[in-house]
Amino acid sequence: MEINQLSFAYGKQAVLNAVSARIEKGRVTAILGPNGCGKTTLFQLMTKNLRPAGGSIRLNGKDIRDIPVKEFARQVAIVHQDNVAPPDVPVKVLVAYGRTPYTTFYKQRSREDQEMIEWAMEMTQVYAYRDQPISSLSGGQRQRVWLAMALAQKTGFLLLDEPTTYLDIRYQIEMLELIRRLNRELGMTIVMVVHDINQAAHYSDEIIGMQGGKIIAAGNTAKVINSDTLYEIFQVRLDILETEQSKFVLTVKNGEREGVEKI
């Protein structure tokens, strides 16, 4: 996917200003930045929920504005931050909606459809809850059900809007480990909007860092996660510690370390 000179405004308020980036195939890319930087708007443009005021987003060389919704859904799966479903809907029924891009009003569900639904539930570890209503599940379990519905679409491209929001630390790590597994085992291209620097550093291959409606830095995670670049993005001086396993980002105030986060 290529983002070319993309601009967007809500009325007279410009939100994105000629941003350009490339989403590398087979990689996990994190869109990172402070509140109000434009990352959610960029996500909404990438998912066809908004139309740009200028520029374009191209998927496999084709402007996504020219790709019909059903065809787009066969190529790109999406999990939004806030998802709503009737509380009494069973898990297996909700996951089955992921096969909608492949069905018509007159066509019954095929054997392939059923196999994909069951595979998606097994991959996300919600198969055991398949007959339960969505309302009976915990927040982490529900988030995995929505991910299962996206996987049932059988695409190679997955877009996630802050997938760990509202989850406690256990479910955050489980979700991020599952995302990484999907990338490594299935070769999925994954883009996720995140606000946690340590999660971006540990679970992504590429980072797009945003501030004020512009892309401040984009590229390999190891290069983007540094004190100078993070200062440009967040306007806060951060200290970076590096070990053989991971990077750690510490907040710094008046020259004193006041906290540390670790993934």
C-alpha positions in Angstrom: 0.0 0.0 0.0 1.3 3.5 -0.9 0.1 6.7 0.6 0.8 9.6 -1.7 0.6 13.3 -0.7 -2.6 12.6 1.3 -4.5 15.5 2.7 -7.7 15.8 4.7 -9.7 18.4 6.6 -12.8 18.5 8.7 -14.4 21.7 7.3 -11.7 24.3 7.4 -9.6 22.5 9.9 -6.7 20.7 8.2 -5.9 17.4 9.8 -3.5 15.8 7.4 -1.0 17.8 5.3 0.4 16.0 2.2 1.5 12.9 4.0 3.3 10.1 2.1 4.4 6.6 3.3 4.7 3.1 2.1 3.4 0.1 3.9 5.8 -2.8 3.4 4.4 -6.1 2.4 4.7 -8.9 5.0 5.7 -6.5 7.8 4.0 -5.2 10.9 3.7 -1.4 10.8 2.7 0.7 13.8 1.3 4.2 13.3 2.4 6.1 16.4 1.8 9.6 17.7 0.1 11.7 20.4 -3.6 12.4 20.6 -4.8 14.7 17.8 -1.8 14.0 15.6 -3.9 12.6 12.7 -3.2 8.9 13.1 -6.9 7.9 13.5 -7.8 10.0 10.5 -5.1 8.3 8.5 -6.5 5.0 9.5 -10.1 6.0 8.5 -8.8 7.0 5.1 -6.9 3.7 4.7 -10.1 1.8 5.5 -12.2 3.9 3.0 -14.4 5.4 5.8 -13.2 8.8 4.7 -12.3 10.3 1.3 -9.2 12.4 1.0 -9.3 16.0 0.1 -6.1 15.5 -1.9 -3.6 12.8 -2.8 -4.3 9.1 -2.9 -3.9 5.7 -1.3 -3.0 2.9 -3.7 -3.4 -0.8 -3.0 -1.5 -3.0 -5.4 -1.2 0.0 -7.7 -4.9 0.8 -7.7 -6.5 3.8 -6.0 -8.7 2.4 -3.2 -11.4 5.0 -4.1 -11.8 3.0 -7.3 -12.1 -0.4 -5.6 -15.6 -1.5 -4.8 -16.3 -2.1 -1.1 -16.9 -5.9 -1.5 -13.7 -6.3 -3.5 -11.8 -4.2 -1.0 -13.0 -6.4 1.8 -11.6 -9.5 0.0 -8.2 -7.8 0.1 -8.2 -5.9 3.4 -9.6 -6.9 6.8 -10.3 -4.3 9.4 -10.8 -4.3 13.2 -11.9 -0.9 14.6 -11.3 0.3 18.1 -15.0 0.4 19.0 -17.1 -2.5 17.8 -20.9 -3.0 18.4 -23.0 -6.1 18.0 -26.4 -7.2 19.5 -25.5 -8.7 22.9 -27.3 -12.0 22.2 -25.4 -12.8 19.0 -23.5 -16.1 19.3 -19.7 -15.9 18.7 -19.9 -18.3 15.6 -22.6 -16.1 14.0 -20.6 -12.9 14.5 -17.4 -14.6 13.1 -19.4 -15.8 10.1 -20.1 -12.2 9.0 -16.4 -12.2 7.9 -17.5 -14.4 4.9 -19.9 -11.7 3.7 -17.5 -10.5 0.9 -17.7 -13.9 -0.7 -21.5 -14.5 -0.5 -24.6 -13.2 -2.2 -28.2 -13.1 -1.2 -29.0 -16.4 -3.0 -25.8 -18.2 -2.2 -25.7 -20.6 0.8 -22.6 -20.8 2.9 -20.0 -23.2 1.3 -17.8 -25.8 2.9 -14.9 -23.4 2.4 -16.8 -20.7 4.3 -17.4 -23.0 7.2 -13.8 -24.1 7.3 -12.6 -20.5 7.3 -15.0 -19.6 10.1 -13.8 -22.5 12.3 -10.1 -21.9 11.4 -10.5 -18.2 12.4 -12.0 -19.1 15.8 -9.3 -21.7 16.5 -6.5 -19.3 15.5 -7.9 -16.7 17.9 -8.7 -19.2 20.6 -12.4 -18.5 20.8 -13.7 -21.8 19.4 -14.6 -23.0 22.8 -17.0 -20.0 23.1 -18.6 -20.4 19.7 -22.1 -21.0 21.0 -22.0 -18.3 23.7 -23.4 -14.8 23.2 -20.8 -12.1 22.7 -22.1 -10.3 25.8 -21.0 -13.2 28.0 -17.3 -12.8 27.1 -14.6 -10.6 28.7 -13.2 -7.6 26.9 -10.1 -9.5 25.8 -12.2 -12.4 24.5 -14.5 -10.1 22.6 -11.6 -8.4 21.0 -10.3 -11.8 19.8 -13.8 -12.5 18.4 -13.7 -9.3 16.3 -10.2 -10.3 15.1 -11.6 -13.8 14.2 -14.3 -12.2 12.1 -11.6 -10.2 10.2 -9.5 -13.4 9.7 -12.5 -15.2 8.3 -12.3 -12.7 5.4 -9.1 -14.6 4.3 -7.1 -11.5 3.3 -3.4 -10.9 3.4 -3.7 -7.4 4.8 -5.0 -6.5 8.3 -5.7 -3.0 9.6 -6.1 -2.6 13.4 -7.2 0.6 15.2 -5.6 0.5 18.7 -6.2 -3.2 19.3 -5.3 -3.1 23.0 -7.5 -0.3 24.1 -9.7 -1.1 27.1 -7.7 -4.3 27.8 -5.7 -5.1 30.9 -2.0 -5.9 30.6 -2.6 -9.6 30.3 -5.0 -9.3 27.4 -2.8 -6.6 25.8 0.1 -8.9 25.6 -2.0 -11.8 24.4 -3.5 -9.7 21.6 -0.1 -8.3 20.5 1.5 -11.8 20.6 -1.4 -13.1 18.4 -0.9 -10.2 16.0 2.8 -11.1 15.7 2.0 -14.7 15.2 -0.4 -13.9 12.3 2.4 -12.0 10.7 5.1 -14.6 11.2 3.1 -17.7 10.4 0.8 -16.4 7.7 2.9 -13.6 6.2 0.1 -11.1 6.8 0.8 -7.4 6.2 -0.4 -5.7 9.4 -0.9 -2.0 10.2 -1.9 -1.1 13.7 -2.6 2.3 15.3 -0.9 2.4 18.7 -0.3 5.0 21.4 2.1 3.0 23.6 5.7 3.5 22.5 7.0 0.3 24.1 4.4 -1.8 22.4 5.3 -0.2 19.0 9.0 -0.8 19.7 8.6 -4.5 20.7 5.9 -5.7 18.3 6.4 -3.8 15.0 8.9 -4.0 12.2 8.2 -0.5 10.8 6.9 2.7 12.5 5.2 5.7 11.0 5.6 8.5 13.6 3.1 11.4 13.3 2.8 14.9 14.8 0.6 17.8 13.8 -0.9 16.1 10.8 2.5 15.2 9.3 4.7 12.2 9.2 7.8 13.0 11.2 9.6 9.7 10.7 9.0 6.4 8.9 11.1 3.3 8.6 12.6 0.5 10.5 11.6 0.4 14.2 15.2 0.2 15.4 15.9 3.5 13.7 12.8 5.4 14.6 12.8 4.5 18.3 15.5 7.0 19.5 15.4 9.9 21.8 15.6 12.6 19.2 12.9 11.3 16.9 10.6 10.5 19.8 11.0 14.1 21.0 10.0 15.4 17.6 6.9 13.2 17.8 5.8 13.6 21.4 7.6 16.8 22.4 8.9 15.0 25.5 12.5 14.1 26.2 12.6 10.3 26.7 15.4 8.0 27.6 16.0 4.8 25.7 17.5 1.7 27.3 18.4 -1.2 25.0 18.9 -4.9 25.9 19.5 -8.0 23.8 15.8 -8.8 24.0 14.1 -5.4 23.6 14.1 -1.6 23.9 12.7 0.2 27.0 11.4 3.7 27.0 11.7 5.7 30.2 10.1 9.0 30.8 12.4 11.7 32.0 11.6 15.0 33.9 14.1 17.6 35.0 16.9 15.1 34.4 15.4 12.5 36.7 13.8 9.3 35.6 10.3 9.2 36.9 9.0 5.9 35.5 9.7 2.9 33.3 7.6 0.8 31.1 8.6 -2.6 30.0 7.2 -5.1 27.5 
